[in-house]
Amino acid sequence: MTIWFTSDHHFGHTNIIRFCGRPYSSVEEMDEALVERWNSVVGSNDEVWHLGDFAHRCGPNRMREIFSSLRGRAVHLVLGNHDRKHTLELPWASVQHYAELRIDGRLIVLFHYGLRAWNQSGRGSWSLYGHSHGSLPGTPSSSDVGVDAWNFRPVSLDEIAEQHRGRMAQLPEPE
């Protein structure tokens, strides 16, 4: 079982294509591609943490159809600013505004918005966020897990760790 992280799919949101420069000619093409990209990495036994803005301006029937086509045995939602009634009615494994996970001894803080400081931020914890659509640079211990920052697919903790190692290597040596 792998744990995946993602956010900001905005299923059904035509204008997000233009707002974020997504390479799709229609919302139908975007929705289909995002489902395909999700299912290309997430397995049937995997767990997914979606950090908000699952859908926007998407009808409830279409939203349920999309949700039911996504792989993963447990899909959790950390609420985003566009998650409303119909999104909350989907069969999520859990729904919360904020979450903390401990994975392999590391505290992982999950929130829709990027944080400057978080629980145990100076003690090796990581912050994962969405909302910024790839426009808010991460740090050696924080990452945007949104689809616009990760080639339109969920990201694994190993990939995030590799990104953090790369950022650490770019830091100047202490004097």
Secondary structure, 3 states (H helix, E strand, C coil): CCEEEEECCCECCHHHHHHHCCCCCCHHHHHHHHHHHHHHHCCCCCEEEECCCCECCCCHHHHHHHHHHCCCCEEEEECCCCCCHHHHCCCCCEEECEEEEEECCEEEEEECCCCCCCCCCCCCCEEEECCCCCCCCCECCEEECECCCCCCCCEEHHHHHHHHHHHHHCCCCCC
